[in-house]
C-alpha cells in the first residue's frame, strides 16, 4: 500500500507540471503574438515550406536547420484549419511551454 505522503507528492508534482505548462503556454502565446522578433519571417517561411511538402535534406552530413525539430511541429500545426500564423505561434508556444515546465519539474 502506498504511503499517503508519497501519493500526495506525486499528485503535487503532476499538478505543478500542468499548472506551469498552462501558465507558460498562455504567457508565451501572448508574448509571441504581441512582440515581433527579428527572424520571424525566416522561421515562418521554413515551416510553411515543410507544411507544403518541401522537406529539408535530412541525409546531409551537416545540420539542415538548428530548429528542425520545432519546424516539424510548426508545420504539423499549420495543417490545422486555422490561420497559419496563429498555428505557427501556437506550436512555438507549446514547445516553449513544454521546455519551461520540464525544466521546472526537474529542478523541483
C-alpha positions as CSV (number, residue, x, y, z in Angstrom):
1,X,0.0,0.0,0.0
2,X,1.3,3.5,-0.9
3,X,2.1,5.9,1.8
4,X,-0.2,8.9,1.7
5,X,2.8,11.3,1.7
6,X,4.3,9.6,-1.4
7,X,1.0,9.7,-3.2
8,X,0.4,13.3,-2.2
9,X,3.9,14.3,-3.5
10,X,3.3,12.5,-6.8
11,X,0.0,14.3,-7.3
12,X,1.5,17.7,-6.3
13,X,4.4,17.1,-8.8
14,X,1.9,16.4,-11.6
15,X,-0.2,19.3,-10.6
16,X,2.8,21.6,-10.6
17,X,3.8,20.4,-14.0
18,X,0.4,21.0,-15.6
19,X,-0.1,24.4,-13.9
20,X,3.3,25.5,-15.0
21,X,2.7,24.2,-18.5
22,X,-0.6,26.1,-18.7
23,X,0.8,29.3,-17.3
24,X,3.9,29.1,-19.5
25,X,1.8,28.4,-22.6
26,X,-0.5,31.4,-22.0
27,X,2.4,33.7,-21.3
28,X,4.4,32.5,-24.3
29,X,1.4,32.8,-26.7
30,X,0.7,36.3,-25.5
31,X,4.3,37.3,-25.9
32,X,4.9,35.7,-29.3
33,X,1.6,37.1,-30.7
34,X,2.3,40.7,-29.5
35,X,6.0,41.1,-29.9
36,X,7.6,40.8,-33.3
37,X,11.0,39.2,-33.4
38,X,13.8,39.7,-35.9
39,X,13.8,36.4,-37.8
40,X,10.1,35.6,-37.6
41,X,9.7,35.6,-41.4
42,X,12.6,33.1,-41.8
43,X,11.1,30.7,-39.3
44,X,7.6,31.1,-40.7
45,X,8.7,30.6,-44.3
46,X,10.7,27.5,-43.4
47,X,7.7,26.0,-41.5
48,X,5.4,26.8,-44.4
49,X,7.7,25.1,-46.9
50,X,7.7,22.0,-44.8
51,X,3.9,22.1,-44.4
52,X,3.6,22.2,-48.2
53,X,5.8,19.1,-48.5
54,X,9.2,20.6,-49.3
55,X,11.3,18.8,-46.6
56,X,14.9,19.7,-45.8
57,X,17.6,17.3,-46.9
58,X,17.9,15.1,-43.8
59,X,20.6,12.9,-45.4
60,X,23.1,15.8,-45.4
61,X,26.1,15.3,-43.0
62,X,25.6,19.0,-41.9
63,X,22.6,20.1,-39.9
64,X,19.7,21.3,-42.1
65,X,18.4,23.9,-39.6
66,X,19.1,24.3,-35.9
67,X,15.4,24.3,-35.2
68,X,14.2,21.4,-37.4
69,X,12.5,19.7,-34.5
70,X,10.5,22.8,-33.9
71,X,9.8,23.4,-37.6
72,X,8.3,19.9,-37.9
73,X,5.9,20.6,-35.1
74,X,5.0,24.0,-36.5
75,X,4.4,22.5,-40.0
76,X,2.1,19.9,-38.4
77,X,0.1,22.6,-36.7
78,X,-0.1,24.6,-40.0
79,X,-2.1,21.7,-41.4
80,X,-4.9,22.6,-39.0
81,X,-7.8,24.6,-40.3
82,X,-6.6,27.8,-38.6
83,X,-4.7,30.9,-39.7
84,X,-1.2,29.6,-40.5
85,X,0.4,32.5,-38.5
86,X,-1.7,31.6,-35.4
87,X,-0.9,27.9,-35.9
88,X,2.8,28.7,-36.0
89,X,2.6,30.7,-32.8
90,X,0.6,28.0,-31.0
91,X,3.2,25.5,-32.0
92,X,6.0,27.8,-30.8
93,X,4.2,28.4,-27.5
94,X,3.6,24.7,-26.9
95,X,7.3,23.9,-27.5
96,X,8.5,26.7,-25.2
97,X,5.9,25.8,-22.5
98,X,7.0,22.2,-22.6
99,X,10.6,23.1,-22.2
100,X,9.8,25.6,-19.3
101,X,7.6,23.1,-17.4
102,X,10.0,20.2,-17.9
103,X,12.9,22.3,-16.6
104,X,10.9,23.5,-13.6
105,X,9.8,19.9,-12.9
106,X,13.4,18.6,-13.0
107,X,14.6,21.5,-10.8
108,X,11.8,20.8,-8.3
